C-alpha cells in the first residue's frame, strides 16, 4: 500500500499591459505549411535578415523551402530540399546555411544571395546536400559558426551531448565529440557562437540541472571547458527540477549570453519559464523568474533599444503568444503581455540575429495548418504628437474606473493611468480587451485606440474544490477525471509524470491539501 500526499498552490495569472512594449506590432499574412513540422523546434531559428528583408525556411507538403517577406506577405524563393524537416538558419555574408532536421536523415543545404533579383540560389561552392544519419536517436539539432569560420553542430544522441565540426565549404564533417553523458533521451542541446568562442547548452533531466561548456576559437576541436552548470545556485528540489528540454539563446555584442529556458518545477509557486544569463567573465546570474505559465520560450534582443524579450505560448498545445520584457542594462523582468491572441498558437521562432530595429516572430497554428506571424519594431523615433487616440473603458459588475488625466482623446505616446475601485461587496477581478491583467492602478501607453473592460465580481469567502483531474505534468494534457473512489493504475497510464489538478470555485484560491491511497 502506497500513500501519496500532494500540496497544491493554485493561483490565477494574468498578462499585464504596461508601458514596456514593442513600438509597433504588424500582423503578417498566413503561410500554409506542414503543421506537423511547423515552426518547431525550441532551440532552432527559422528566420534570418539579409539585404533589408526578412527570410524564413519552412516546410510544406512538397519539401522545405525558402521564403521572402515582402511587406506583410511571403514570397516563395527556393526549394531547399524535397525532404520536409525543421530548419535552423545561419546567415554569413551572402550565404545562408540551413540545417534541416529529420529524425532519421538530416541535411545541410547552403544557398547564395543574388542581389539583382533579391533571391537565393544553391551555393555554387558546395552545391551538394550534406546528409547526417541520426537513426531516430536524435530529437533536434542546431548549427552555428565560430569566429574562424568553422561550423559546429550540436545535439543529444541517446543519452550523450554530441558536437561535430566542419571547415568550409562544410562538405566533410568530424566524428562526434562527446561533451556530456548520462542524460535522458528526451534531453536537448544547442550551440551558440560567442565572441572568441563557441558554447553549448544542454538540459540534464537526470541531475535536474543545466550544462554548459565552451570551446575557444582556434583550439584543438576536442578542447572544451569544464561544465559550468548554469545558475546551479538557484536550483530547487521541486517537481522535476530546474532543467527541461526547452531552450533558446541569444548573444549580445559584449559576449553576454541570454538563455530562455523552461524548468521542470511544474508548480505555480515557482518559475516555469526562466532566463539564464552568463556574463562575459563566465559567471552566471541567479535564475530570473519570467513566468509561472507557458512553454517553448525564445529570447530576442534589441541592443539599440536596450531591451530583451522572452516570448512563449501560454499553453503546450496552443494558445496566446505572450512575452515579458527587461532592460538589458539591469535585468528586471516586467509584466506579462500578449503579442498574439489565438486558440492554437505554439512553437514561436525567430532569428539568431538580434533585432534592430525590427524582427519577425513566427508561430504555428496547427489547427489551421499555417504559420502565423508578426513584424515587431522598437523604432525609437518619436510618435507624431498630432495623432490622437481614444481610450474606452467598459464595466462588468459593480465598480468604477477613473482616468488620469480624464480626456476625450490622448496624444500618441502619452500615458493614461486607470484606477479600478470596486463597489461595496465587490472585488476587482481584472482587465480584459486590449490590455489584460490585474495591475491596479494600470498605466496605458496610447500607441493606438484602446478598448478594455474592468470586471468586478461579488466578494465571497466561500472556497471549495469542485473536482479533481489527473494530468500528464510533462505535456499538461488531462488524462482522466478523478471521482470519489477512483483507482489510478499507474501501469495502464501513458505517462508516469503525473500531477493532480484541484478544480476550485472560485478559480483562484489559497492552497488545497489532500491524500490519495491505492495499491
C-alpha positions as CSV (number, residue, x, y, z in Angstrom):
1,X,0.0,0.0,0.0
2,X,1.4,3.4,-1.0
3,X,0.2,6.7,0.3
4,X,0.7,9.9,-1.6
5,X,0.3,13.4,-0.1
6,X,0.0,16.3,-2.6
7,X,0.1,20.0,-1.8
8,X,-1.3,22.3,-4.5
9,X,-0.9,26.0,-4.5
10,X,-3.3,27.4,-7.1
11,X,-3.1,30.8,-8.5
12,X,-4.6,32.7,-11.4
13,X,-2.0,34.5,-13.5
14,X,-2.9,37.4,-15.8
15,X,-1.0,39.2,-18.5
16,X,-0.3,42.8,-17.7
17,X,-0.2,45.7,-20.0
18,X,2.3,48.4,-19.1
19,X,4.4,51.0,-20.9
20,X,7.2,48.4,-21.7
21,X,6.1,47.0,-25.1
22,X,7.0,46.9,-28.8
23,X,6.6,50.3,-30.5
24,X,4.6,48.5,-33.2
25,X,3.3,45.1,-34.0
26,X,2.1,44.3,-37.6
27,X,0.3,41.1,-38.4
28,X,1.7,39.1,-41.3
29,X,-0.3,37.2,-43.9
30,X,-0.6,33.5,-43.0
31,X,1.6,31.0,-44.8
32,X,0.3,27.4,-45.5
33,X,2.9,24.9,-44.1
34,X,3.1,21.3,-43.0
35,X,1.7,21.8,-39.5
36,X,3.2,18.5,-38.2
37,X,6.6,20.1,-38.7
38,X,5.5,23.7,-38.2
39,X,7.9,26.2,-36.5
40,X,9.2,23.6,-34.1
41,X,11.9,23.1,-32.5
42,X,12.6,25.3,-29.5
43,X,16.3,26.0,-29.9
44,X,16.2,26.5,-33.7
45,X,15.9,29.7,-35.7
46,X,13.9,29.6,-38.9
47,X,14.1,33.4,-39.6
48,X,17.1,35.5,-40.8
49,X,17.6,39.0,-42.0
50,X,19.5,40.0,-45.1
51,X,19.7,43.0,-47.5
52,X,16.7,44.7,-45.9
53,X,14.4,41.7,-46.0
54,X,13.3,39.0,-43.5
55,X,13.5,35.4,-44.8
56,X,12.1,32.1,-43.5
57,X,12.9,28.4,-44.0
58,X,9.7,26.3,-43.6
59,X,8.3,23.1,-44.8
60,X,5.1,22.5,-46.7
61,X,3.7,19.4,-48.4
62,X,6.4,19.4,-51.1
63,X,9.5,19.9,-49.1
64,X,11.5,22.6,-47.2
65,X,11.5,26.0,-48.8
66,X,13.0,29.5,-48.5
67,X,10.5,32.4,-48.4
68,X,11.0,36.2,-48.5
69,X,8.8,38.6,-46.6
70,X,7.5,41.4,-48.9
71,X,5.6,43.9,-46.9
72,X,3.3,41.6,-44.9
73,X,3.2,38.6,-47.3
74,X,5.5,35.7,-48.0
75,X,7.0,35.1,-51.5
76,X,8.4,31.7,-52.4
77,X,12.1,31.9,-53.4
78,X,13.7,28.5,-53.4
79,X,13.1,24.8,-52.7
80,X,15.9,23.8,-50.4
81,X,15.2,20.1,-50.3
82,X,12.3,17.7,-51.1
83,X,12.6,16.5,-47.5
84,X,10.2,18.0,-45.0
85,X,12.2,19.0,-41.9
86,X,12.7,21.5,-39.1
87,X,15.1,24.2,-40.2
88,X,17.9,26.1,-38.4
89,X,19.3,29.0,-40.3
90,X,22.7,30.7,-40.1
91,X,23.5,33.6,-42.5
92,X,27.1,34.6,-43.0
93,X,27.8,37.2,-45.6
94,X,25.8,36.4,-48.7
95,X,25.4,32.7,-47.9
96,X,22.7,31.2,-45.7
97,X,23.3,27.7,-44.3
98,X,20.1,25.8,-43.4
99,X,20.3,22.6,-41.3
100,X,17.1,20.7,-42.0
101,X,16.4,18.2,-39.1
102,X,14.7,14.9,-39.6
103,X,14.7,12.1,-37.1
104,X,16.4,9.7,-39.5
105,X,18.4,11.6,-42.1
106,X,19.0,15.3,-41.6
107,X,20.5,17.6,-44.2
108,X,22.7,20.7,-44.6
109,X,21.8,22.9,-47.6
110,X,23.6,26.2,-48.4
111,X,22.3,29.0,-50.6
112,X,23.9,32.2,-52.0
113,X,22.2,35.5,-52.3
114,X,21.5,37.0,-55.7
115,X,21.3,40.8,-55.3
116,X,20.0,41.6,-58.7
117,X,16.8,39.6,-58.2
118,X,16.7,39.6,-54.4
119,X,16.6,35.8,-54.3
120,X,18.8,32.9,-53.3
121,X,20.3,30.1,-55.4
122,X,22.0,26.9,-54.3
123,X,25.6,27.8,-53.2
124,X,27.9,27.0,-56.2
125,X,30.9,26.5,-53.8
126,X,29.1,23.4,-52.4
127,X,26.0,22.6,-54.5
128,X,25.6,19.1,-52.9
129,X,23.4,18.4,-49.9
130,X,25.3,17.0,-46.8
131,X,23.4,14.2,-45.1
132,X,23.6,13.2,-41.4
133,X,22.3,9.8,-40.3
134,X,20.5,10.1,-36.9
135,X,18.5,6.8,-37.0
136,X,15.7,8.2,-34.8
137,X,18.3,8.7,-31.9
138,X,18.3,12.5,-32.1
139,X,15.3,14.8,-31.3
140,X,16.7,18.1,-32.6
141,X,19.9,19.8,-33.7
142,X,21.3,23.3,-34.2
143,X,24.2,24.9,-36.0
144,X,26.4,28.0,-35.6
145,X,29.7,29.3,-37.0
146,X,32.6,30.4,-34.8
147,X,35.0,33.3,-35.4
148,X,37.3,31.2,-37.5
149,X,34.5,30.2,-39.9
150,X,34.2,26.7,-38.5
151,X,30.7,25.3,-38.4
152,X,29.5,23.4,-35.3
153,X,26.6,21.1,-35.0
154,X,25.2,20.2,-31.5
155,X,22.6,17.6,-30.4
156,X,21.8,14.9,-27.8
157,X,22.0,11.4,-29.2
158,X,20.5,8.8,-26.9
159,X,22.0,9.9,-23.5
160,X,25.0,11.9,-24.7
161,X,25.7,15.5,-25.8
162,X,27.5,15.4,-29.2
163,X,29.2,18.1,-31.2
164,X,30.6,17.8,-34.7
165,X,32.5,20.4,-36.7
166,X,33.5,21.2,-40.3
167,X,35.5,23.8,-42.1
168,X,34.2,25.5,-45.2
169,X,32.7,24.6,-47.6
170,X,31.3,22.2,-44.9
171,X,31.3,19.0,-47.0
172,X,33.3,16.8,-44.7
173,X,32.4,16.5,-41.0
174,X,34.3,15.3,-38.0
175,X,33.3,12.3,-35.9
176,X,31.1,13.3,-32.8
177,X,32.9,14.7,-29.8
178,X,31.1,13.8,-26.5
179,X,30.6,16.7,-24.2
180,X,28.4,15.1,-21.6
181,X,26.8,11.8,-20.8
182,X,24.2,10.1,-18.6
183,X,21.4,12.4,-19.8
184,X,17.8,11.3,-20.6
185,X,17.0,10.5,-24.2
186,X,14.5,13.4,-24.3
187,X,17.1,16.0,-23.2
188,X,18.3,18.5,-25.8
189,X,21.4,20.6,-26.6
190,X,22.0,23.8,-28.6
191,X,25.1,25.6,-29.9
192,X,25.8,29.3,-30.0
193,X,28.6,31.4,-31.4
194,X,30.1,33.9,-28.9
195,X,33.0,36.4,-29.2
196,X,36.1,34.3,-29.5
197,X,34.4,31.0,-28.6
198,X,31.6,28.6,-29.2
199,X,29.2,27.5,-26.5
200,X,26.9,24.5,-26.0
201,X,24.0,24.5,-23.6
202,X,22.1,21.3,-22.7
203,X,19.4,20.1,-20.3
204,X,20.1,17.1,-17.9
205,X,16.8,15.9,-16.5
206,X,18.6,13.2,-14.6
207,X,20.6,15.7,-12.5
208,X,17.9,18.3,-12.7
209,X,20.5,20.8,-13.9
210,X,21.6,22.7,-17.0
211,X,25.0,22.1,-18.5
212,X,27.3,24.5,-20.5
213,X,30.7,24.2,-22.0
214,X,32.8,26.5,-24.2
215,X,35.5,26.0,-26.8
216,X,37.9,28.7,-27.6
217,X,38.3,29.6,-31.3
218,X,41.4,28.0,-32.8
219,X,42.0,25.5,-30.0
220,X,42.0,21.8,-30.8
221,X,38.5,20.7,-31.5
222,X,38.4,18.3,-28.6
223,X,39.5,21.0,-26.1
224,X,36.5,22.2,-24.1
225,X,36.0,23.8,-20.7
226,X,34.6,22.2,-17.6
227,X,30.8,22.1,-17.2
228,X,29.7,25.4,-15.8
229,X,26.4,24.1,-14.5
230,X,24.5,27.4,-15.2
231,X,22.8,29.1,-12.2
232,X,23.1,25.9,-10.1
233,X,22.9,28.2,-7.0
234,X,19.3,28.8,-8.0
235,X,18.3,25.1,-8.4
236,X,15.4,23.9,-6.2
237,X,14.3,20.4,-5.3
238,X,10.8,20.9,-6.6
239,X,8.8,18.8,-9.1
240,X,11.1,17.5,-11.9
241,X,13.9,20.0,-11.1
242,X,15.4,23.1,-12.8
243,X,16.0,21.6,-16.3
244,X,13.6,20.7,-19.0
245,X,14.5,20.3,-22.7
246,X,13.3,23.8,-23.7
247,X,16.0,26.4,-24.5
248,X,16.8,29.2,-26.9
249,X,19.8,31.5,-26.8
250,X,21.0,34.9,-28.0
251,X,24.3,36.7,-27.5
252,X,24.9,40.4,-27.0
253,X,27.8,42.2,-28.6
254,X,29.7,42.3,-25.3
255,X,29.5,38.5,-25.1
256,X,26.7,38.3,-22.5
257,X,24.7,35.2,-23.2
258,X,20.9,35.1,-22.6
259,X,19.1,31.8,-22.4
260,X,15.3,31.4,-22.3
261,X,14.5,28.1,-20.6
262,X,11.7,26.1,-19.2
263,X,12.1,24.4,-15.8
264,X,10.5,21.2,-14.6
265,X,9.1,22.7,-11.4
266,X,5.5,22.4,-12.7
267,X,4.3,24.3,-9.6
268,X,2.5,27.6,-9.6
269,X,4.7,28.8,-6.7
270,X,7.9,28.5,-8.8
271,X,9.2,29.7,-12.1
272,X,8.2,27.7,-15.2
273,X,9.7,30.0,-17.8
274,X,13.1,31.4,-16.7
275,X,16.0,33.3,-18.0
276,X,19.7,32.3,-17.6
277,X,22.3,35.0,-18.0
278,X,26.0,34.3,-18.5
279,X,28.3,37.3,-18.1
280,X,31.4,37.8,-20.3
281,X,33.5,36.8,-17.2
282,X,32.0,33.3,-17.3
283,X,29.8,33.8,-14.2
284,X,26.1,33.0,-14.2
285,X,23.4,35.2,-12.6
286,X,20.8,33.6,-10.4
287,X,17.8,32.3,-12.5
288,X,15.4,35.0,-13.4
289,X,11.7,34.2,-12.9
290,X,9.9,35.1,-16.1
291,X,6.5,33.4,-15.8
292,X,4.6,30.7,-13.9
293,X,2.9,29.6,-17.1
294,X,4.0,28.8,-20.6
295,X,6.3,26.6,-22.7
296,X,8.8,26.5,-25.5
297,X,10.3,30.0,-24.8
298,X,12.5,32.0,-27.1
299,X,14.6,35.1,-26.3
300,X,15.1,38.1,-28.6
301,X,17.4,41.1,-28.1
302,X,17.4,44.7,-29.4
303,X,20.7,46.2,-28.2
304,X,20.0,49.5,-29.8
305,X,16.8,49.9,-27.8
306,X,18.4,48.2,-24.7
307,X,15.7,45.6,-24.5
308,X,15.3,41.9,-24.1
309,X,12.1,39.9,-24.5
310,X,11.2,36.3,-23.6
311,X,8.4,35.1,-25.9
312,X,6.4,31.9,-25.3
313,X,3.0,30.3,-25.8
314,X,0.5,30.3,-22.9
315,X,-0.2,26.6,-23.3
316,X,1.6,23.5,-24.6
317,X,-0.9,22.6,-27.3
318,X,-1.6,26.2,-28.3
319,X,-3.0,29.4,-27.0
320,X,-1.9,33.1,-26.9
321,X,1.7,34.1,-27.6
322,X,2.9,36.0,-24.5
323,X,6.1,37.9,-23.7
324,X,7.9,39.6,-20.8
325,X,10.4,42.4,-21.3
326,X,13.5,43.5,-19.4
327,X,16.1,46.3,-19.9
328,X,19.5,44.9,-20.9
329,X,21.3,47.2,-18.6
330,X,19.8,45.8,-15.4
331,X,17.7,42.6,-15.8
332,X,14.3,43.2,-14.3
333,X,11.5,41.1,-15.7
334,X,8.5,43.1,-16.5
335,X,4.8,42.1,-16.5
336,X,3.3,39.6,-18.9
337,X,1.9,41.0,-22.1
338,X,0.1,39.5,-25.1
339,X,1.8,39.5,-28.5
340,X,-0.6,37.3,-30.5
341,X,-4.0,36.3,-29.3
342,X,-5.4,32.9,-30.5
343,X,-6.5,29.5,-29.6
344,X,-3.8,27.4,-31.1
345,X,-0.5,29.3,-31.5
346,X,2.5,27.3,-30.5
347,X,6.3,26.9,-31.1
348,X,7.4,30.6,-31.6
349,X,10.6,31.0,-33.6
350,X,12.7,34.0,-34.7
351,X,16.3,34.7,-35.9
352,X,19.8,34.1,-34.5
353,X,20.4,37.7,-35.3
354,X,19.4,40.5,-32.8
355,X,16.7,42.9,-33.8
356,X,17.5,46.4,-35.0
357,X,15.0,48.0,-35.0
358,X,12.6,45.3,-36.1
359,X,12.2,41.5,-36.2
360,X,9.8,38.7,-37.1
361,X,8.2,36.2,-34.8
362,X,6.5,33.2,-36.4
363,X,4.4,30.6,-34.8
364,X,2.4,27.5,-35.8
365,X,-1.4,27.3,-35.8
366,X,-1.7,23.5,-36.1
367,X,-5.5,23.6,-36.3
368,X,-5.4,25.8,-39.4
369,X,-2.2,24.3,-40.9
370,X,-0.5,27.7,-41.1
371,X,2.5,29.7,-39.9
372,X,1.2,33.0,-38.4
373,X,3.4,35.8,-37.5
374,X,4.1,39.4,-36.6
375,X,6.6,42.0,-37.6
376,X,7.6,43.8,-34.4
377,X,9.6,47.0,-34.0
378,X,11.4,49.1,-31.5
379,X,11.8,52.1,-33.8
380,X,13.0,54.8,-31.4
381,X,11.6,57.6,-33.5
382,X,9.2,59.8,-31.5
383,X,5.4,59.3,-32.2
384,X,3.7,62.1,-34.1
385,X,2.2,64.3,-31.4
386,X,-0.6,65.3,-33.8
387,X,-2.0,61.8,-33.7
388,X,-4.9,61.4,-31.2
389,X,-6.2,58.1,-29.8
390,X,-9.3,57.2,-27.7
391,X,-9.4,55.1,-24.6
392,X,-12.7,53.3,-23.9
393,X,-13.4,51.5,-20.6
394,X,-16.3,49.1,-20.1
395,X,-17.6,48.0,-16.7
396,X,-18.8,44.5,-15.8
397,X,-20.2,44.1,-12.3
398,X,-20.3,46.9,-9.8
399,X,-17.5,49.4,-9.6
400,X,-15.9,52.5,-11.2
401,X,-12.8,53.3,-13.2
402,X,-11.1,56.7,-13.2
403,X,-8.7,58.0,-15.8
404,X,-5.8,60.3,-15.1
405,X,-5.9,62.6,-17.0
406,X,-9.6,62.5,-17.9
407,X,-9.8,63.5,-21.6
408,X,-11.8,62.6,-24.6
409,X,-8.6,61.7,-26.6
410,X,-4.9,61.4,-25.9
411,X,-1.8,62.3,-27.8
412,X,0.2,59.4,-29.4
413,X,2.8,58.1,-26.9
414,X,1.1,59.6,-23.8
415,X,0.4,57.6,-20.7
416,X,-3.0,57.3,-19.0
417,X,-3.4,55.9,-15.5
418,X,-6.5,53.8,-14.8
419,X,-7.7,53.1,-11.3
420,X,-10.4,50.5,-10.7
421,X,-12.5,50.9,-7.5
422,X,-15.0,48.2,-6.6
423,X,-18.3,48.9,-5.0
424,X,-19.2,47.7,-1.5
425,X,-19.4,43.9,-1.5
426,X,-17.4,43.6,-4.8
427,X,-13.8,43.0,-5.7
428,X,-11.8,43.9,-8.7
429,X,-11.2,40.8,-10.9
430,X,-9.1,42.2,-13.7
431,X,-8.8,43.9,-17.0
432,X,-9.6,42.4,-20.4
433,X,-9.6,43.5,-24.0
434,X,-6.6,45.3,-25.5
435,X,-4.9,45.2,-22.0
436,X,-5.2,42.2,-19.7
437,X,-4.2,41.6,-16.1
438,X,-4.8,42.7,-12.5
439,X,-2.4,45.7,-12.2
440,X,-4.3,48.5,-10.4
441,X,-3.7,51.4,-11.0
442,X,-2.8,50.5,-14.6
443,X,-0.7,52.7,-16.8
444,X,-1.6,52.5,-20.5
445,X,0.6,53.9,-23.3
446,X,-1.5,55.4,-26.1
447,X,0.1,54.0,-29.3
448,X,-3.4,53.4,-30.8
449,X,-7.1,53.3,-29.8
450,X,-7.5,51.2,-26.7
451,X,-10.7,49.4,-25.7
452,X,-10.7,47.5,-22.4
453,X,-13.1,46.1,-19.8
454,X,-12.8,46.2,-16.0
455,X,-14.6,43.3,-14.3
456,X,-15.8,43.4,-10.7
457,X,-17.1,40.2,-9.0
458,X,-19.1,39.8,-5.9
459,X,-16.8,39.2,-2.9
460,X,-17.2,35.8,-1.3
461,X,-15.4,33.9,1.4
462,X,-16.7,30.6,0.2
463,X,-14.0,28.4,-1.3
464,X,-14.5,24.9,-2.4
465,X,-12.9,22.1,-4.5
466,X,-15.4,21.1,-7.2
467,X,-13.4,18.2,-8.8
468,X,-10.0,16.7,-9.4
469,X,-8.3,15.9,-12.7
470,X,-5.2,13.6,-13.3
471,X,-2.8,15.5,-15.6
472,X,0.4,14.5,-17.6
473,X,2.7,17.0,-15.9
474,X,5.1,17.0,-18.9
475,X,2.5,17.7,-21.6
476,X,-0.2,19.4,-19.4
477,X,-2.7,17.0,-21.1
478,X,-5.7,15.9,-19.0
479,X,-5.6,12.1,-18.5
480,X,-8.8,11.4,-16.6
481,X,-11.3,12.9,-14.1
482,X,-10.9,11.6,-10.6
483,X,-14.1,10.9,-8.8
484,X,-14.8,9.6,-5.3
485,X,-13.4,6.1,-5.0
486,X,-11.4,6.4,-8.3
487,X,-8.4,3.9,-8.6
488,X,-5.3,5.0,-10.5
489,X,-3.5,2.1,-12.2
490,X,0.0,3.5,-13.0
491,X,0.9,0.7,-15.3
492,X,-2.0,1.5,-17.6
493,X,-1.2,5.2,-18.0
494,X,0.6,6.6,-21.0
495,X,3.0,8.5,-18.6
496,X,4.2,8.3,-15.1
497,X,4.8,12.1,-14.9
498,X,1.7,13.0,-13.1
499,X,0.1,15.9,-11.4
500,X,-3.4,16.2,-9.9
501,X,-5.2,19.4,-10.5
502,X,-7.8,20.6,-8.0
503,X,-10.6,22.4,-9.8
504,X,-11.9,25.0,-7.5
505,X,-14.6,27.6,-7.1
506,X,-13.6,30.4,-7.3
507,X,-10.7,29.5,-9.8
508,X,-8.1,31.3,-7.6
509,X,-7.8,30.0,-4.0
510,X,-5.0,29.7,-1.5
511,X,-4.0,26.0,-1.3
512,X,-5.6,22.6,-1.2
513,X,-4.2,19.6,0.7
514,X,-5.5,16.1,0.3
515,X,-4.4,12.5,0.3
516,X,-4.8,9.6,-2.1
517,X,-4.2,6.0,-1.3
518,X,-4.1,2.9,-3.5
519,X,-2.4,-0.4,-4.1
